[in-house]
Amino acid sequence: MKIAVIGAGNVGSTLGLAWAKRGHQVVFGVRNPVDDRYMSLASMPNVVVASNHDAVKGTEVVALATPWSATRDAVESCGILEGKTIIDCTNPVSPYFTGLVIGHDTSGAESIAQWANGANVVKAMNQIGFASMDAPNFPGGKPVMFVCGSHGTSKSTVIDLVTELGFEAVDAGNLEIARLLEPLAMLWIHLAVRQGLGREFAFSILRKHSKEQKD
Ligand SMILES: NC(=O)c1ccc[n+]([C@@H]2O[C@H](COP(=O)([O-])OP(=O)(O)OC[C@H]3O[C@@H](n4cnc5c(N)ncnc54)[C@H](OP(=O)(O)O)[C@@H]3O)[C@@H](O)[C@H]2O)c1
């Protein structure tokens, strides 16, 4: 699958390289593609670096991995996103991670759906630290990654991509559920940064019975 990843920072480069390693064609969308700092990224197999506008051309899936304050500009610079699946990995956090700047009756993901008019936004990969996004290896089992979105086919595509990375992907519901997943990410940040848990932990689901038994 051809995947555009907008933003080549911690999250974007981790996810993009993880999918490229698994055989997907990844185009990183960045503000200045000829900047020397992208040379090593561009030399990786299955990877191209381009402007945001060029990155999304011919791609079905666009992962957004920009700071919240830059996300609207990044979305708008992509041009027409109608019909594409957008994986919203962002969190609308305030500077210094003191809290969320949006919530309760809307979410960052729903804002992105308005900016990227006609795109199918799916929230995922926002509830864990970037260092555990590729093949998370936890002795207690697979971390959970809640995925929400209102377009069935796009959500299935994202669930498959998240599963490929090594998560238990759980369909959490429609896009409005991002109102819950963004605070969940804020809880992860709070625990990691303020409560001393560090960054090497993940959320998981424990079940009394296996999924098969329940079915
Ligand atoms: N860090 C985590 O563990 C983590 C986990 C889950 C979710 N998130 C969320 O993921 C998002 C990215 O976080 P991060 O830690 O990867 O941030 P980061 O390391 O600061 O990377 C952000 C990247 O976005 C780029 N960027 C900014 N404006 C852009 C634009 N208009 N077009 C293309 N690229 C643009 C920046 O490029 P420049 O260098 O040119 O500014 C930078 O490379 C945030 O919303 C964050 O809340 C982070």
Ligand as a Chemical Component Dictionary entry (heavy atoms), coordinates in Angstrom:
data_LIG
# 
_chem_comp.id                   LIG 
_chem_comp.type                 NON-POLYMER 
_chem_comp.pdbx_formal_charge   0 
_chem_comp.three_letter_code    LIG 
# 
loop_
_chem_comp_atom.comp_id 
_chem_comp_atom.atom_id 
_chem_comp_atom.alt_atom_id 
_chem_comp_atom.type_symbol 
_chem_comp_atom.charge 
_chem_comp_atom.model_Cartn_x 
_chem_comp_atom.model_Cartn_y 
_chem_comp_atom.model_Cartn_z 
_chem_comp_atom.pdbx_ordinal 
LIG N1  N1  N 0  6.054  11.757 20.774 1  
LIG C1  C1  C 0  5.215  10.766 21.060 2  
LIG O1  O1  O 0  5.588  9.782  21.726 3  
LIG C2  C2  C 0  3.800  10.827 20.553 4  
LIG C3  C3  C 0  2.979  9.702  20.701 5  
LIG C4  C4  C 0  1.695  9.709  20.171 6  
LIG C5  C5  C 0  1.228  10.843 19.505 7  
LIG N2  N2  N 1  2.054  11.939 19.394 8  
LIG C6  C6  C 0  1.522  13.097 18.642 9  
LIG O2  O2  O 0  2.095  13.006 17.334 10 
LIG C7  C7  C 0  2.352  14.300 16.796 11 
LIG C8  C8  C 0  3.843  14.394 16.431 12 
LIG O3  O3  O 0  4.614  14.241 17.596 13 
LIG P1  P1  P 0  6.200  14.056 17.486 14 
LIG O4  O4  O 0  6.673  13.679 18.837 15 
LIG O5  O5  O -1 6.555  13.202 16.310 16 
LIG O6  O6  O 0  6.649  15.553 17.174 17 
LIG P2  P2  P 0  8.051  16.015 16.546 18 
LIG O7  O7  O 0  9.103  15.035 16.827 19 
LIG O8  O8  O 0  8.210  17.430 16.976 20 
LIG O9  O9  O 0  7.772  15.953 14.973 21 
LIG C9  C9  C 0  6.822  16.751 14.352 22 
LIG C10 C10 C 0  7.235  16.894 12.915 23 
LIG O10 O10 O 0  6.212  17.609 12.226 24 
LIG C11 C11 C 0  6.865  18.406 11.284 25 
LIG N3  N3  N 0  6.005  19.461 10.783 26 
LIG C12 C12 C 0  5.600  20.588 11.390 27 
LIG N4  N4  N 0  4.791  21.288 10.568 28 
LIG C13 C13 C 0  4.697  20.573 9.420  29 
LIG C14 C14 C 0  4.022  20.769 8.190  30 
LIG N5  N5  N 0  3.242  21.839 7.957  31 
LIG N6  N6  N 0  4.158  19.830 7.223  32 
LIG C15 C15 C 0  4.932  18.727 7.426  33 
LIG N7  N7  N 0  5.602  18.493 8.564  34 
LIG C16 C16 C 0  5.474  19.404 9.555  35 
LIG C17 C17 C 0  8.098  18.924 12.002 36 
LIG O11 O11 O 0  9.029  19.368 11.060 37 
LIG P3  P3  P 0  9.953  20.663 11.314 38 
LIG O12 O12 O 0  11.170 20.109 11.971 39 
LIG O13 O13 O 0  10.158 21.172 9.937  40 
LIG O14 O14 O 0  9.177  21.593 12.214 41 
LIG C18 C18 C 0  8.558  17.666 12.730 42 
LIG O15 O15 O 0  9.414  16.894 11.948 43 
LIG C19 C19 C 0  1.923  15.287 17.875 44 
LIG O16 O16 O 0  0.623  15.729 17.582 45 
LIG C20 C20 C 0  1.951  14.472 19.162 46 
LIG O17 O17 O 0  1.052  14.945 20.132 47 
LIG C21 C21 C 0  3.314  11.955 19.896 48 
# 
loop_
_chem_comp_bond.comp_id 
_chem_comp_bond.atom_id_1 
_chem_comp_bond.atom_id_2 
_chem_comp_bond.value_order 
_chem_comp_bond.pdbx_ordinal 
LIG N1  C1  SING 1  
LIG C1  O1  DOUB 2  
LIG C1  C2  SING 3  
LIG C2  C3  SING 4  
LIG C2  C21 DOUB 5  
LIG C3  C4  DOUB 6  
LIG C4  C5  SING 7  
LIG C5  N2  DOUB 8  
LIG N2  C6  SING 9  
LIG N2  C21 SING 10 
LIG C6  O2  SING 11 
LIG C6  C20 SING 12 
LIG O2  C7  SING 13 
LIG C7  C8  SING 14 
LIG C7  C19 SING 15 
LIG C8  O3  SING 16 
LIG O3  P1  SING 17 
LIG P1  O4  DOUB 18 
LIG P1  O5  SING 19 
LIG P1  O6  SING 20 
LIG O6  P2  SING 21 
LIG P2  O7  DOUB 22 
LIG P2  O8  SING 23 
LIG P2  O9  SING 24 
LIG O9  C9  SING 25 
LIG C9  C10 SING 26 
LIG C10 O10 SING 27 
LIG C10 C18 SING 28 
LIG O10 C11 SING 29 
LIG C11 N3  SING 30 
LIG C11 C17 SING 31 
LIG N3  C12 SING 32 
LIG N3  C16 SING 33 
LIG C12 N4  DOUB 34 
LIG N4  C13 SING 35 
LIG C13 C14 SING 36 
LIG C13 C16 DOUB 37 
LIG C14 N5  SING 38 
LIG C14 N6  DOUB 39 
LIG N6  C15 SING 40 
LIG C15 N7  DOUB 41 
LIG N7  C16 SING 42 
LIG C17 O11 SING 43 
LIG C17 C18 SING 44 
LIG O11 P3  SING 45 
LIG P3  O12 DOUB 46 
LIG P3  O13 SING 47 
LIG P3  O14 SING 48 
LIG C18 O15 SING 49 
LIG C19 O16 SING 50 
LIG C19 C20 SING 51 
LIG C20 O17 SING 52 
# 
